[in-house]
Amino acid sequence: MAVIPVERKPLTFAERTYIPQIISGLKTTLKHMVRKPITLEYPEQRPEIPAGYRGVPTLVYDPNGREKCVSCQLCEFVCPPKAIRITPGEIPSDDPTAHVEKRPEEFKIDMLRCIYCGLCQEVCPEEAIWLQNQFSMSGYTREEMVNDKKRLYELGGTLPDAHFKWDKKKAAEEAGNGHH
């Protein structure tokens, strides 16, 4: 195998001193010095959250402060990384909301597994699970990153809506209007 030498053109004096490259670098540095900074001083400054942002999944109460989740487990079944775990619980017959199927005894979302896809919110028939605008979650242990039912309701709060599944009176009125 023959080796063919590559002819290189000789460097000029300026190229040998690296002065053009140094000036080019300084020009870039000066341009960045006079430009408005784009760095946010987090956490004092927060970025603008775009519309439709999918943040931390939470559970929400209805306007009367009652649980909206009926333990249908659709969110658990649709979750791609299997981050949601629900243990359904029965409602005692003497409870004022006994006409509702059931409510979760345990509801956990492992935020280390969650991929923020939003499928849980989309599939929920009761609009009980809601993606909030919160984007920063931290913890020192893995256990701190698993949100239980109590924590999910703390993060979610109350979501006003037009669902009245908990009110027997409203459900009866709607059923009566449907038959006429």
N, C-alpha and C positions, 0 to 999 in steps of 0.2 A: 504494500500500500504506500503510495507516494504522498508525501506531505508537501502541500503547496503553501509557501509563505504568503501572508497577507501583507500587502503594502499599506502602511499607515502614513497619512500626511503628517508632516512635522508640525508641532504646536507653535503657535505664535508666542511672542513675549508675554502678552496679556494673559493668554491661556495658561502659560507656565506659572504665573504669579497667582492665579485663582481670583484675581480682582473682579472680573465680571460675575462670577458665581457669588462672591461675598456681597457685592452690590445688589444682586438679585434677591438674596436672602434678607438683607436689610430693608429693601423696598417692601417686601411682604410683611416684615415685622412692623414697619412704620404704618402701613395701611391698616393693620389690625389694632394699632395703638390709638388711632384717631376714630375708629369705627365704634358705634354704640355697642356695649357688651351684650352678649346673648345668654350669659350664664345666670341662672336663677340661684338665689341664696336660700336654698331649701333647708329647713322647713318654714322659714319666715315668709318666703315668697312661694306661692303655689302656682303651678301651671294652669292655664285655662283648660277646663275639661270640655271636650267637644260633645256636641249633641249625639245621642245614641251610644255614649260610652258604656261599656259593660264592665262594671266594677265588682265589688264583693257581693256575693249572693247572701240575702238575709230573709228572715221571715217577718211578715207584717201583721199587725192587728187591724181589725175593721174599725170604722169610726166610733163604735161603742166600746172599744178596748177588748174585744174577744178574739180568740185565735181564729184565723181564717183557714188554716190547714186542716184537712179532713183525712189525712193519712192515706191518700189514694196511691201513693208511692210511684206515681208516674215520673216524677223528677229523679227518683232513685234509679228507675229502670232506664231512663234515657241518658243518664250521665255517662259520657264516654270514658272518663278515667275512674269511674266508680267512687267518686269522692263523697257522695251522699249516702247516709245510712239512716233508715227510719224504722223505729219499732212502734207499730200501731197500738193504740190503747183504746179500750171501750169507754163510752160515756155512761155513767151510772143512770139508771132509769128515773131517779128522783131529781136529776139535774135539770135546770130550766132549758138547757140546750140539748136535751136527750133526743130530739127529733133529727139531729144531725148524725150521720153515720158513725163517725169515730173521730178521734183527734190523736195526734202523735204522743206517745208516752215518752219516746226519745227521738230526737232529731239532731243529727250531727253532720257537719260539712268539714271535711279535711281540706284546709286551704293550701296545704302543700301539694295536694293532688289536683285541685281545681284548675281548670284551664280557661276559665272565664268565657266559655263559649255561649252562654245565655240560653241553652236548650232547656234548662230547668224552669226558667221564667216563662218561656214560650209554651211549654207543655202543661203548665199548672192550670187546671180548670177553675180554681178558686182565686187565682191571682194572689196566692198566699206567699209565694217566694218572689223576691224582687231584687234586681241587681242595683246596688247603690253606686254613687259616684266616688266612693272611697277607693283609693288605689294603693295606699301604703299600709300593709299589715306586717307586723314584726313580732317576734317572740324569741325567747331564749331557748325554749325546748320544743320538741315536736308536739307535745301535749298542748302547749299554749296555742298552737296553730290549728287545733281542731275546735271549731266553734260548736258548742252544744246549743240546745233549744233556748235556754235562758239568754245566752250571749247573742244568738241570732235575732231574738226579739229586741234586745237592747240596741243592736245596730240598725234594725229595720224600722222600729217605731210603728206609727199608725199611717195607713194609706187610705184616704177617703175615697170611697167608690160607691157604686149603686147596687152592690150585691146585698141582699137581705136574707140570706139562707138561715141565719140564726133567729130571725124573728118569725114566730109561728103566725102572727097576725098578718104580716106582709105576705108570707108564703100562701096563706089561705086566701087573701085578697087576689093575689095573682092567679091562683088556681081557679077562683070563682070567676074572674074576668075571662079566663080562657075558655070556660064552658058556655058562655053566653053568645 
